[in-house]
């Protein structure tokens, strides 16, 4: 059986570590990912030299508490979905078809430390530039960069005689 040695992707990423989470911005996909403490620890330890069992042991040493192997596999699965690790390991049979609720039942109290990654897409520069500048005529506040659309006679006598504030 081939040993799985997960390797965290570092190329084209901007990483900001905070006390309880890590923010990762992917320059290739314009997506921002927020890794909770557990997911961030797994990602940081994916150096391409440690097996899943060794990653679990590292986590246990860092947290001074038992870490179920399922939590490591869940983190690797999530990291793979968001393209944050190279050579995504094949999902273990023990997690195949299992949803988060079933996993929580299986790992019990340790579920409080389950890895979580939240991801959002950032608008590209072209989309942001499409918002109207202050003084431009608008029909509603969503068209304005400021989010405010006020009455303004310079926009004429049309029903939408408003301008971005």
DARA-V589865 format. One line per field, one symbol per residue. psi: psi as a letter, one per 40 degrees, with the letter a starting at -180 (. if undefined). Layout:
psi = ???
//
This chain:
psi = hhhhgihhhehfihhhhideihhhhhddefihhhhiddddddddegeeehidddddddddddefiihidddddddddddddefeiighihhideehehidddddddebdeddeihhhhiihhiiddddeeiiiheihidideeideehhihheeeaeidfgiih.
//
